Amino acid sequence: MKVSLALLFALIISPIAALAQQPLPKIILSEDGKDFRQQGTDAPFYVWGVNYDHDGDGKLIEDYWHDDWAVIEEDFDEIKSLGANAVRVHLQLPKFMKTASEPNEENLKKLADLVKLAEAKKLYLNLTGLGCYHKQDVPAWYDEMKEAERWEVQANFWKAVAKVGKDSPAVFCYDLMNEPVLGGGANADQWLVGEPLGGKYFVQRITTDAAGRDNKEIAAAWVKKLTDAIREVDQQTLITVGVIPWAHVWPNAKPLFYSEEVGEPLDFASVHFYPEKEKIDKAIAALKVYDVGKPLVIEEFFPLKCSLEEAHEFLTEARPITDGVTSFYWGTTRKEYEEAGTMQGAILARWLERFEAMSKGNASKE
């Protein structure tokens, strides 16, 4: 039987087009709460994504999404081409709260545009909140607040963000805060912790006054306050908090935010790992401390302190106990890094090449 060229083309292209038009499934927990699933199916989901925390010049997304939206669209295409299925976006509290109770509607609208873009590109969003990365952008009224007032503002932030994300399958999760810590240490009265990295304060205290409480009591109250705020608006989207894995620093350290007393409202564990040269076994041992019966995602990963080969070794050994990995993408392609002709550019290009190659065995296929 002869088949016309047009019919043959239709037989080949139509199923592909239909697959491309299928709605993005929401990611939920499995029935036992130990893995991720695509809603409506038994298909597992493994997060294979990037942190899109700033551009190549160090600008945060809220600094350029009003004037350079095309850059974000292009970057999402580049991220997709690497084989990623998820993007972690870091949202700054000062950009979303005009006052303690009034959200910034202009930036919420841009967030809604970002959610629509993610839907169109079939990329899942990890919306990480409460950032105060640029200290100069933090308003005095927020910095001067005591704990209870500050937490109330944070709850208002999350209610506003959750209203934008609640109906979209592209919103994979809400991450309450990047690397929260408690009181103590140097400058214990300051909310932002340590020396800035690349001009940014990535670590933030959730209290500056323990007031006789232990760390678990404080952390549990904070987690409950913010998860309750989200659940008022969005009852389905997953919630997590990205933490510094102190077991990687001190081998006998136990999880705080993922302890039984604190972590019950959190749907999965998120940890940040930068393995050290010739210490991959130590990193794997520390990672296992956070395997607490919930999905486990390495929410930040980069071969900052180890070779590319050791990074590959770590991710390979971590694969059986993890449910995802999120590296970094700063708006610069592998080709652009190579053309820069610098040692740093060459290293970053090689990592993107390795990340793309590894995606074939990790990112879920649509």
N, C-alpha and C positions, 0 to 999 in steps of 0.2 A: 504494500500500500504506500503510495506516495504522500508525503506530508509537505505542505507548502512551507516556504521559509518563514512566512509570517506566523503560521501556526506553531512551528517549531520554536520560534523566538518566544511566543506567548507561553508555551509549555515550560520553557526554561526560566523565563524572567518572572512570570506571575507568582510562583511560590516564593521566590526571593523577595519580591516586592511586598507580598502579603506578610512575610516574616518581619520585614523592616517596619511594617505598619502596626504590628502587634503592640498593644499597650505594655508599658513597663510594669512588671509585677512588683508589688510591695514586698520588701524583705521583712520577714517575721522570724520569731523563734520556732524551732521544732517543738513538738509536743512535750518532749522531756526537758526543753529549755537549754540543751547543750550545744545546739548548732543553729545555723541560719538556714532558712528555707525561703523559696519563692512562693509567695501566697497563692493558694489555689492548686499547688502542685506538691509533689514530694521531692522536687529538684533542690539539691543543696546549693548554697551560695558561699563563695569564698571571696572576701574583699581583696581586691588587688588594685590599689589606688595610689594617689599622690597627695601630698600636702601642697596646696596652692596658697601658701601663707603670705607671699609677697612677690613682687615682680623682680626682674633682674636689677633694678635700681633701688630695691628695698622698699618701694611704695606698697602700702596695704591696699586691698581691693577697693575699699570705700574711698580711697584717694583718687582713683581713676575710673570707676565704673560709670560715672555720670558723663564724662567727656570722651572716654576711650573704650566704649562698649565693644567695638569691633575687635579690640585686642583680646578681650575675654573670649569672644566667640572663636577667634583664631586659636587661642591657647587651649580651649576645650577640644577643638579638633585635633590639635597636636597631642593632647593627653590621650584622646581616644585612639590615635594612631599608634601609641606606645603599647596598646593592649590593656590599658587600665579600664576598670569598670566603676571607679569611685573617685571622688574629689573631696578632700577635706578643706573646707573654707573657714577661715578664722575671722569672726565678727567682733568688732570693737564696741564695747558698751557705750563709750562716749558718742559714737556715731549713730547710735540707735535710741538713745534716751536724751531728750532735750532738757528734761527736768526729772526729778525723782519719780514722777508718775506719768509724764507725757512722752510718748514715743515719737521718734522722728519719722513721720509718714513718708517723707521723700526717700529716705534710705530703705524703708520697708517696701516701697514700691520697686526699688531696684533689686531687693532680695527676691521679690516675687518674679521679676524678670529672670533672675538667675535660676530660680526653680524651673521656670518654663524652658529655659535653655537646656538645663540638665535633662528634662523630659525629652526634648527634641533630639538631643545627642545620645540619649540612653546611658546616662552616667548618673550614679547615685551620689547624693550629697551627705557628707558628714558636716553638720553645722556646729562648729565649736564656738562657744560664746564667751561673753564677759571679758574679752580681751582689753588690756590697757597697755598694749605693746609700746605705743609712743607716749611716753610720760608727759610730753608737752601738750598732748590732746586731752588729758584727763582734767575735767573741770574741778575747780577748788571745792565746789559744793559736795561733790562725790568723795573726794579725797579726805575731806574733813569729817565725814560721817563716822559714827560709831557702828559697831557690828550689826545691831538690829535694823538700823536704818539702811545700812548698806545692803544687807540681805534682802530687804524689801524692794530696793531698786533692782537688784538682780532678779528677783521673782517677776517684777514687772517687765523687765527685758525679755525673760523667757516666755511670758504670756504673749507678748507682742510677736516674737519670732515664731512661736508655735501656731499662732493664728494664720501666719503666712504658709507654714509648711504642712499643716495638718491634713490637707486633702490631696497631697501630691505623693504618688508612689516613688518619686525620685528622691524624696527626703528619707535617707536611710536611717539617720540617727541625729539626736541632739547630744553633744558633748558639753556638759555643764561648764567646764572651765579647763583651760590648758594648764596642767601641772600645778594644781592647788597645793599649798602647804599650810601648816599651822603656825603658831607663834614661836618665839624664841629666836636665837641666833643674833647676828649683828643687826643693828637698826631695827629692833623688834617692834618699834612703833610705826614703821613704814609698811604700807600695803604691798608695794612692789619690792621684790627680793633680789639681792645680789647685783653684780655688775651687768650692765646691758650687753647683749650679744648682737653685734651688728646694729647697735643703736636701739635695740628693742628689749623690753622687759617681758620675758616669756613666762616668768614664774610670779605667782601672786598669792598673798596670804588670804585666808578666809576669816581670820580673826587676828587682832593684835592684843587681845586680853582674854586669857583663859578663864579668868574669874573663878578659879577653884575647880574647873571641870577638867576631866582627862581628855586626851586627844580623840578617843572614839566617841565620846559623848558630843563633842563639838562637831566632828565630821558627820555623825549620824543626823544631828539636828539640821545641819546645812544641806545635806543631800535630800532629806525629807522636805525641807522648805522649798527647794527648787524643783524637785520632781513633782511635788503636789501642785505647784504652779503650772507646770507643763500639762499635767494630767487633767487639770480643769478645762483645758482647751483641746488637747490631743491625747486620746486614750490609747493610741495604737503605736505611734512611732517609737522606735527603740531609744533608750537613754543610756548614756555611759559617762565616764569622766576619765580623761587621759592623764595618767599619773607617771611620776618618776618612779621606776622600780628600785626601791631602796635595797632590795635583796641583791641587786647587781653591785651595790656599793658596799653593803655589809651583809655577808652571807647568812647571818642568823636573823636578819630583819624579816618581819611578817607584814603582809598587806594591811594597810589601814582602811582605805576606801573600799577594798574588796574583802574585808573581814565580815563575818556573819552579822556582827552588831551594826555595821554601817552600810553594807552593800546590798541589802535586800531589795531596795527600789531600783537598783541598776540592772539593766538587762544583760549586759556583757562587760567583760573586763578589757580595758584599753591601757597598754603599757608602751613606753618609749625606750627603744633599745639602740645603743651605739656600741657594738661589741669592740673590744680592744684586741690589738694584735697579739697573737699567740695565746689568747684567752677565750676562745670560742666555747670551750667546755664550761667555763665559769659563767658565760652568758646564758647558755642553755640551762644550766642548773638554776640560775636566777629566774629565768622565764617560767620554769616549771612551778615555781612558788605561786604564780598567779593563775595556774590552772585549777580553778576553784569550783568546777562543775558548771560553769557558764561558758558561752563562746569567748574565746580569747583572741584579741586582735593586737598585733604589733602596730600601733597607730602612728609611730614615727620610727623610721629606719633609714640609715644612711651609712655607708662605709667611711665614716669620718675618722675612725681610729684604727681601721684594719684594712687589709688588702681586698681587692675585688674578689679574689679567690676565697678568702676567709668569709667575706660577706655571703657569697654563694653557699659556702659550707654551712654557715649559721642558718640561713633561710631553709636550706634542704633539711637540716636536722629539726628545725622548728615546725616544719610543715605538718607532721602528724598530730601535733597538739594545739595548733593554731587554726583560726578561722578567718585570717586575713592579715595582710601586710600593707602598710601605707608608707611609701617613700616620699620623694619631693620632686616638684617641677616648678621652676621659676621663670617660665615664659621664654626660655631659650632652647632652641632645638639642638639636636646632636650635631647637625651640619654647622649651625652657627657657632657652637663651641669649638668645633674642629677648625673652622675658618679663623677663629680668634688667634690661633697660633700660640697659645699660652699653655704652661704646664697644667694649671688649674682647669682650663678649658678641655684639655685632652683627657684628664681624669674624669670630668663630668660627662664628657661624650662617651667614654668607655662604660660608665655606669648606666647611662640611658640605654646603650646598646645591650648591656647585660640584662637590665630590667625588662626591656622589650622581648628579649629571647626567653626569659623566664616566664613571661606572661602567658606563653602558649601552654604551659602546664598548670597555671594557677587561676587566671581570670575565668569566670564562668562564661560560657558561650551562650549567645542569644539565639 
